[in-house]
Amino acid sequence: MNIIVTGGAGFIGSAVIRYLINHTPHHVFNIDKLTYASNIKSLDSIAQNPRYHFAKVDIVNQNELSSIFQNFQPNAVIHLAAESHVDRSLVNSEEFIQTNIIGTFQLLQLSYQYWSKLDKSEKKFFRFLHISTDEVFGDMYESKKLFSENCPYLPSSPYSASKASADHLVRAWNRSYGLPTLITNSSNNYGPYQHSEKFIPKIISNALSGLSIPVYGNGQQVRDWLYVEDHVHAIYKVLTTANIGQSYNIGAGNQIKNIDIVYAICQLLEELVPQKPSNIKNYVDLISFIKDRPGHDKCYGINNNKIKKELHWKPQENFNTGLHKTVRWYIDYIKNCDYSFKSI
């Protein structure tokens, strides 16, 4: 199978590509704009594989995308390319509208044009898998009910609103034009190669550097944390076994308060890196509670019964094992890499 992965130099995208090259016979074409959040070095281990191809392309560029489709002849598209940081969306929402909505529209248009010209058997085989987020469902704090696939969309930030818009477009192209689409909505991912602006890498990075660890509000916000490799396995399951038009929520059942994650990471660092920066006695001394961000959702939680029952997927990592692997990786990365941690 020939698979196009958009956003393949990002955190989740690079994990998807490493899995596809290392554990399947498929050919992969990585399309990535290489923004600040991309890290092409995360693909060094497979970059020379003859089944891997890469082009620096913005998904809003129809001409370049069209050329790739015609030359590579994909059987599937895994669409991960997105602006994804809530704080940045609050400062500059235009980038999120452009990439997450207009970019998805352009990709759907091109995929439909390409798919409509395939012969009957190839049409039946083709899949467009859109990777989304649980943030489209908004805040579950009042209802206390885990997000199911049938929950209404109530996005709170420009980021989540743009992803919700993209989800609606994908469903419309399936319903109106017959494009064989699939959607997944995952909870918060964590693991190796995540950009340092994200919550868990930022805690680790700042702690090891002796810098303040910022925590929004009182730190009582709850998120469901999913180890990135478990997410990758779920994505592949959906791509290869799910029925067209379906959507699946992907979560690990790890609903944890932000402040508890900070304490857990500080405790792991006490064990793994007891030699601390000179300005502190304990890593927890660096915790600093700061003003909460606008519209900050208090609680997310995923009901993953559908994907467990229908596709027989379940996460392999619990939060303790996944967090230990993650912290250990960042410690080694910061210690051994010859380029800035900020490039992750």
Beta strands, then each sheet from edge to edge (+ up, - down):
strand 1: 2-6
strand 2: 27-32
strand 3: 52-56
strand 4: 76-79
strand 5: 127-133
strand 6: 181-186
strand 7: 188-190
strand 8: 213-216
strand 9: 222-227
strand 10: 247-250
strand 11: 255-257
strand 12: 287-290
sheet 1: 3+ 2+ 1+ 4+ 5+ 6+ 10+
sheet 2: 7+ 9+ 11-
sheet 3: 8+ 12+
end
